[in-house]
Amino acid sequence: MPKTHRSGPGAGTVTAARAGDRRALDELLTQVLPLVYNIVGRALNGHADVDDVVQETLLRMVRGLPGLRDPAAFRSWLVAITIRQVRDRERLRAAAHGRNADLADAEALPDPGPDFAGLTILRLGLTEQRREVAAATRWLDQDDQQLLSLWWLEETGELDRAELAAALGLSDRHAAVRVQRMKKQMETSRVVVRALEATPRCEGLGETALAWDGVPSPLWRKRFARHVRGCEVCDGLDRGLLPMDRLLGGLPLLALPPTLDPARVIAAVTGRAPAPGDPGTSSSAHTGGPGRGHASHARRAGRGASRAGRVLPRSVLAGTAAAAVTVLALVAAHLTGGPSEPAARVTTPGRAVAAPASVSPAPSPDTSPSRSAKASASASPSATHKKPAATPTATRRAAAPVAPAVQGPRKGVGVWSFDGVNQALASSGAGWYYTWSTQHSGITTPAGADFVPMIWGSASVTDSALAQARANGPYLLGFNEPDMAAQSNMTVDQALALWPKLTATGKIVGSPAVAFGADRAGGWLDRFMTGAAAKGLRVDFITLHWYGGDFRTPQAVDQLTSYVKAVYARYHKPIWLTEYALIDFSNGTSFPSPSQQAAFVTASTKALDALPYLQRYAWFGLGADPSAPSSGLYTNGTTPTEAGTAFRAAR
């Protein structure tokens, strides 16, 4: 089936808006609003936060537009920002979950308006199998929801595969694999939808559903699918299912709800109302279709936040009822010159910046991966260095070592070779260090400090590497960012299959270090920990990575500690924070000023030392490029950066 033409602005409009043309900016916002709404709406399945995330995304777009070098890359850039905002929203919401139980419970209340699947069915008047596809989306987990939001638009012609892959930070090949996995889950969900809607319903399925609360979820999808596969009555429900590609091709974008009227969004994002006759001011610019809009300004969970230079007041909940109006007082005149505050953004944990090219050893099973001189927007910055990860509560064998209280200083650092590395390491005062490898060739361990080995990825699980791990102290760090294509790139099943070789070393072993979402139910780490517990595999402590894009010290420290607390609340295991710094990846790679980075070092080390379950932390990293901004501590063996001086002073 032919696909629709891609909507959105041309390069001329982008260029004019980037140059400060007010009318072009208004036109740009009007044209991209439906695309952003469809991505966010499907990724969040119509959650009440959709409107806020859409407006936050557009605000980020406006702030970053002057720095966009290639107008032809605008769509890919915007889609990547959109997915990043969805992920940040999920992580911040999860981190805030434990702060107020009553508000967190109220946040979980369903929106009385239709979810995005329901809106799709209602507004597009879908035929039966298209309706089943839309209904099946409710059964996906959060990661697949985000991927589906992009793939759906790819099938309708709004995105291409390169844009989809760029938004996920994956190669085209890896993105294709992810899409295929998601489509398999969708096919399973379509069969579950058919089984539950069958008349009469299978009695055995009805018995299985007795404990079901009626809310679609990945867990119940698996349970219902297991029944369908082994049931003679339900057998054959998958017959006649048309490929989703054929069903979705040619569908238009879902129309905007009244709450996202283009004129109002333009006013909110730019801080001014469009002039009469400007794009988005006429009723014709509004494409809202039938059906109710999202009640996005009610039922908030008290997640107050100061972001991007403005305050978003949230609703106040009382008991199980919620009533309030969210007021947006947004930053104005982003494109008219004058300094602006750095965008307040929490970067997805695990995004690390690449080290200077001069310090890049070639990757091998027994050495750390090479470091690139430039961080790629599509690859995890940590693609060039490797770090430890955290592990949930897995069942321990009787002979397993117990993770004792860590002796010596908590503070450590990630280290790679550079001129003067040994002097710098000794001067830094780090009580421990690691190299993303089982070896520290050419690096001398200072008196009173420890080297901690790491098994970086599947290729590092060799007899020689494991022997080196055994010879180096009591601890061992697990796989580095297995959830990232540019890192160790492992499935949960692959990691679980290799894990016994790590625990067989007899070391106290830290979990695989995921790039992000360590606190998220159903995330890579959560699935690994669940699998480890089921298989009786040992995980002694959790390893985390965190990078912050909010360069204001109090806010950054709060975001860091909230993430650590949320992870501990999920797994109740000792935690090692093996990579952290202030680096913003929202628009390329940017760093705070040296004084801001130093202030964060001082405040964060003090805050981390106050967390009793946080056993160790390591700054990223020891080496600093003397000719470019970085988060490094030393430019050579004797010259610390401002951050290096602060780190050395930390106890």
N, C-alpha and C positions, 0 to 999 in steps of 0.2 A: 504494500500500500504506500502511495507517495506520502512523503512527510511534508509538514507545513513549512513555510518559509521562516527563517530565523527572524525574530523580532529584535528590536534594540537599535541603538544609535549607530550612525556611521562615524568614520574616523574624523570627518570634518567637525561634527558636533562635539566629539570628545576633545579635539584640539582647541576649539573655541572655548569650551567650558574650562579646560585646564588653564587657558590664558586669562580667565577671569570674566568672560562674557556671561552676564547674569541671565540673559534670556536662554543662552545655550545650556547653562547649568540646569535651569528649570526644565527645559526640554529633555535633557539627559535623565534627570530624576523621573520624569513622567514616563519615559520609555522603558527604563530598567525596572521600575517598581513591580510590574506584573511578574517578571522573571524572578526577582528576589523573593517576592511573596510565594510563588509556587515552590521554590526550593525550600524555603524555611517552613512553609505550611506543611509540606509532605514530610520533611525531616522530623518535625515536632508533632506530626499527626494532629494538627489543629489545636495544640495546647494554647492556653490563654496567654502565653508569653509571645505568641507569634508576632503580634503587632509591634511589640517592643523590640524584638530581635531584628525585625525588618527595618525599623527606623534606626536602630543602632548600626546596622550594616550600612545603610545609606549615609549615616553620619561619618562612618569610617571611610567610605568612598570619597566623600567631599573633602575630608581632611587629607587623604592621601593622593588626591588627584594631581596636585601640582608636581608631585614627584614621579608620576607615571611617565616613563620615557617613551614608550611606543604606543601611540593611540590604537594601533591595530590589535594590541594585546589587551585592550580594555576588558572585553568580555571574560577572558580567562582570569584576569586579575580580580574582577568583581566576583566571579563565582567562587574563587578561592577565599576571598574575604568573607563571603556569605557562609560557607561551610565552617570557617574558623569561628565565626560568631556563634553558630549553632553549638559547636563543641565547647566553646568557652561558657556558654549559658548552661550546658549540662554539667560541666565541672564545677562551676560556681554554685549551682543549685545543690549539687551533691555535697560540696564542702560545707554549705550552710545548713545542711539537713539536721545535724546534731545540735545546733546552737539553741534551738527552741522547739521542743517536741510538739507543743500544741500547734505552732505555726506550720511545722513540717507536716503534721497530720492534715491540717487544713489545705495545705498545698496539694496534697494527693487527691483531694476531692475532684471528681470528674466535672468537666465543663458541661453545663446543661445544654449548650449549643452543640450542633453536630460537629464531629471531628472531621479531619480533612478528607478521609475516605468518604464519609457521608456527604460532605459538600460536593465532592467530585461526582458522585452518583446523582445527587439532586440537580446540580447546575448543568451537567453535561448530558443528562438524560441517557445514561449508558445502557446499551443492550445487555442481555443476560451475562454473557461471558466477560464482557468488560466490567460489568457490575461486580462479578465474582473477583476479578483481579483487584479492583479498588477495595473491596471488603477484605481481601487477603492481606493487604498491606498492614492491617491492624495487628497481625500476628508476628511481625518481624521485631528483632531486637533493635536497639538504638543505632548501632553501627550500620545495619542493613537498611534502616529507615533513611539514614543520611545518603547512603549509596543509591537507594531506590529513587530518592528525590532527584538525583542527577541523571540516573539512567532513564527514568521516565521522560525527562526533558530531552535526552539524547534521542529517544525513540520518536518523539514528536517533532524532532528537527530543530529544537531550540538550542541544543548544545551539540558539540562534536566530541569525539572520544578524547582528543587532546585536552579540551577544556575540562572534561570529567576527570581525567587522570591528574591534571595540574591541581584541581581543587582538592584531591585526596593526597597530594604529595607523592604520587606513585608513577612508575613508568607505565607506558601504554600496555605493555605485556602483563605487568602485575595487576593493573586495573582490570584487564580482561578476565584474569583469573578471579578477582574479587567479584566482578559482575556475574560470572558463571555460578559462583557459590551462592550469591544472593538470589539468583533466578531459581536455583534448586530449592531454596527455602520458600520462595514464592509459590512454586509448583506444589510443594507439600501443603502450604497454607490454602491454596485454592481447593485442594481435595478436602481439607478439614472443613472449609466453608461449605462445600457441597454436602459433606456428611452431616453436619449439624443442621442444615436446612432441609435435608431429605424428609419427605412425607410418604409413609410414616418413618420416623427415626428408628434406627437400629436400637433394639432393646439393650444390647451390650454397651453400645456407645452411651446410651442414656444412663446406665449404671456408672460408667466411667465419669460422666459429667455431674454426678450427684454432689461431689465436693467442689465443683467449679463455681467461682463467684460470678461467672458471666462476662468477665473482662478478658478479652483476647491477650495472650502473652506467649512469649517463646516457650516457656515451660509447658503450658497446656497444649501448645501446638505439638510438641514432642509426644506428649501423652496421648492425645487424640490420634496422631499419625501412627503411633505404635499399635493402637487398637485397629485402625483401618487396615494396616498392612496384614494383620493376622486374622481378619474377620471375613468369613464367607459372605455375609450379608452386605458388607461395605465394599467387597471386592469389585473392581471395575468402575469405581466412581471417577477414575482418571481418564476413562475412555471419552474420546471426542473433545478433549481440551485442546483448543487452538493455541499455538505459540503466542506468548505475550507480545512478542515483537510485532506480530500482525495485528493484534488487538489494539495496541497503543498508537501505532503509526497513524498520523493525520489528526490526532486529537488536538484541540486548541488548548491554550493555557486556561487555567481556571480563573474566572473573573475576580477582580478585587472586591472585597467586602466594603460596606460603607465606612467602616472604621479606618480604612486606608485610602480615603479619597485623595487623589494626587495633589490637589491644591493644599489640603491640610498637611500632608506629608512634607511638601516643599516648604511650607511655612515653618514646620517643626524642625526640619533638618538644617535650613539655612538661617533660621532666626528672623525671617521677614516674610511677609505675605507677598505672593506674586502680584505684579501690576496687572490691571485689567487687560485682558487680551493675551497675557502670557500663557504658555502651555500649561495645561492642567487646571486652569481656572474655570473653564466652561463645564457645564453639565455633561457635555459630550465626551469630555476627557475621562469621565468616570465610567468604568466598565463593569461596575458591580452587577451581578446577575441576581436571580431570585434566590431566596433563602436568607437565613439570618447570618450576620457577620459574627465574628468571634467576640465573646465578652472578655476582651483582653485587658480591660482596665479594672477588673474585679477579681476576687479570689486570689490575691497575692499572698505570698508566704513571708512577708516582712523582709524581703531581701533588699533592703536599702543599699544603694551603692552610689558612690560619686565616680562617674566615669566620663571620660572625654570632655572634661571641663564643665559638666553640668550635673545637676542632681535629678535623679528620677525618684520622686516620692512614691512609695509603695502603699498599697492598701493596708489597713489595720484590720486584722481578723478578730472576731469575738466568737468563741465557741466554734460551732461548725458553720456559722454564717459569715459572709464577707461582703463588705460594701465600701467602696471608695472609688475615687477617680485618680488615675495616674496623670500627673502634670509634667509635661516636658518643657524645661527651660533650656534650650539648646544653644550652643555656641554660634555666634553670628560671624559673618564676614570672614570665612576661612580662606577665601581666595582673593581678598582685597589687601593683602599685605599685613605686616605687623607680626610680632612673635606670638606664638601660641604655646600652651602647655603641652608636654608630651602626652600622647594618647594613653589614657589609663587602661591598660589591658593586661590581663593575666595570660601569658603565653602558655600554650599547652605544655605540661610537664614533659621533659625529655627532649625538648628542642635545644640543642647545644650549638654553639658556633664553632666553625672550623678553625683550627690552629694555623699559624703561618706555614706556608708550603715548605719552608726550610726545616721544619721539624717533623716531616712526614716520613716515617718508615714505611716500607712497602708491606701490605697486609700479608699475613701468612697464618697458618693454623696456630702458631706459637708466638706470634707477635701482634701488637696492636695494629688496627687498620690504619691506613694512611690518612693524613689530614690534608684537606684541601685548603688552598689559600682563600677561597671564597665560599660563602655559604649559599647553597642553592635554595630557591624558593620551593622547589619541588622535592627536595631531599631533606631528610632530617639533618640538621646541622651536626648532630652527633654521628652522622655517617662517617665522620673522620676520626672519631675516637670512641672508645668503648667503656661502658660503665656497668656497675652491678644493679641488680633488681631485687624487689621485695618478694616475699613468699608468704601466703596465708597459712592458716592453721592446718597443716597436714599431719596425718597420724604418724607418730614416731615409732620406730622399732625399738625394742628393749635396749639394744646396744648403742643406740644413737647418742652422740655427744650432746650435751645440753649447752645452750648458749648462755654463758655466764655474763656477769657484769663486765663490760669491756674495761681493761686496765689501761691507765695512761690517758693522755689528752684525747678529747673527742675530735678535735679539728684535724683535717687532713686535706690532701690536694691531689688532683689528677696531674700526672707528670708525663711529658714526652721529652725527647732529647733536643737540646739546643745548647749553644755556647754558654758555658758557665752553669749548666743545670745543677751540678752537685753543690756548688757554692750557694746557689739560690735556694735549693731545697733545705740545706742546713740552716740558712739564714731565716727562712720563713717561719720556723718554729712548728712546722707540721708534725704531729705525733704519729702520722701514718700516711702512706701514699700508695697509689696503684698506677699501672701503666696500660690498662686494658689488655693485659697479657699475663701469662704465667711467669714471665721473665722480666728483669729490669736491666738488660744489657747496657753497660756504660754508665749506669746510674748507681751511685754509692749511697747505701742507706745510712743516714746520719745516726749518731749515737742516741739511743733512747727512742728511736722511731721504728716503725714496722712497715714492711712491704706486704701488701695483700694481693695475691694472685687472682686472676680472672680467667674463666673459660669463656671466651668471647662468643663463639657460635658453634654450629654443628661441625664445621671443619676443624675446630680446635679440640674436639673430643678425641684425642690421640693418646696412645700409651705414653709417649714422651712428655706431652703437656700435662697429663694427669700425674706423672711422676714428679714433674717440676712443682706442681701444686702441692703435692704431699710434702715436699722439702721446704716449703715456705710458710711457716707459722701455722696458727690454728684455724685461720679463716679462709674461705674460698667464695668468690663472687661468681654468680651464675651468668647466664647468657645476656648479652647487651642488646637491648631494644629489639627483641625478636618480632615485634609488631610492626617494624618499619622495613620497607623494601631496601633502603639504602644501608641498613644495619644488618643484624644477623638474620633477619627475615625467616623466621621459623613459625610453623603452625604450632598450636598448643599440643597436638598429638606428637609432633616431632620432638618437642622439648620434653614431654613426659617420657617418651621412649628412651631418651638419652640421659635423663636425670639420674637413674640409679648409678651410672658411672661416676657422676660427680659426688654423690653421697658415699660411694664405696671408698673414696679417698680417706674417709674418717674425719674430714674437716667439718667445722661449723659452717654450713652452707647458706648463702643468701640467695633469694629468689631471682629469677630472670628480671632484668630491669626494663620494664616497658617504657615507651616514649611518653605515654600519657595515659590518663584514666585509671591509675592504680586504685582509686577509691570507688570505681564505678562497678555496680552490679552487672554481670554479663560481659565485662571487658576482658581483654586478653589475660590479664593477671588473675582476675576472678575465676575465669574458666580453668586456668592452669592450677590454681590452688584447689579448686573443687575436684579436678582430676587427680591431683596429688593425694588429697585426702581419701578419695575413693580407692586409689591403688596402694595406699599405705606408704607413700613416699614422704620422705622427710624434707621439710623446709624450716630452717632455724630462725631466719630473720628476713625482713622485707627490705628490699633495696629500692630507693626512689631517685628520680631525676626531676628537677624543677627549674624553669627559667621564667623570669617575670618581665613583663613589658610595661608595667606601671613603675615609673622611676621615682615616685614619691616614697620616701623611706617608710613612713608608718603604714601606708597602704600595702606596700610590697611585703613587708614583714608579716602583716596580718594575713595576706593571701598565702604566703609560704607556710606559715604555721597552721593555718586552717586546713591546708591540703594534707600536711603531715598528720594532724589530728584525725582527719576523716579516714585516712588509710589505717591508722591504728585502731579506730573504732570498728573498722570492718574486719581486721584480721587478728587484733590483740597479740601481736608479736613484736619483738624488738625491731627497730627501724634504723637503717643506715641511709643517709641522704648522700649519695655518692657523686652527684653533679648538681651544682646550682650556681646561679649568677643572675644578674640583670641583663637581659638581651631581649630586644623586641623584634619578632619575626613577622609582624603584621603587614609590613610593606618593605620587603627585602630584609636586611639585617641591620639593626641600629643599636647603638649603645648609649647609656647615659653618660653624663659628663664624668670625668675622673673623680670629682668630689662627691657626686651622687653615688657612684659605685662604692667609694670608700665608706660613705655614711651607711650604706646598706650592709657592707661587711661588718662594721662595728655593731649595728643594731641587730642584725640577723644572728650573729654568733652568740650574742647575749640571750636572745629569745630561744635559740635552739638549745643552749645549755640548760634552759629552764624546763625542758621537756624530759622527764625521767626515762621515757621509753625510747628516746632518740639516742642511740648509742654512739654513733659516729656521723660526721658529715665531712664532705670533701668539696672544696671550691673548684670551679672550672675556670682556668687551670693555672699551673705554675708559670708557663711561658707567656710572654706578651710581645706583640709586634711593636717595635719602637717607632714605626712609621705610620701606624694606623690604629684607630680605636679598637679596643678589645677589652675582655674581662680579666686578662692575665695579671699576674702578680709581679713578675720580674722581666725586664727587658734583656738582662744579662745576669751574670753571677752576682753582681754587687749593686745593681740599680733597681730598687723596687718602684713600682707605680704607686699612686696614692692608695689604691686598693691593697697593694702589697704591704705598704706601711701599716695600714689598718689591720690587715690579716696577721702580721707579725706581732702586733700589740695585743691581739685577742688572746685570751688565756687558753 
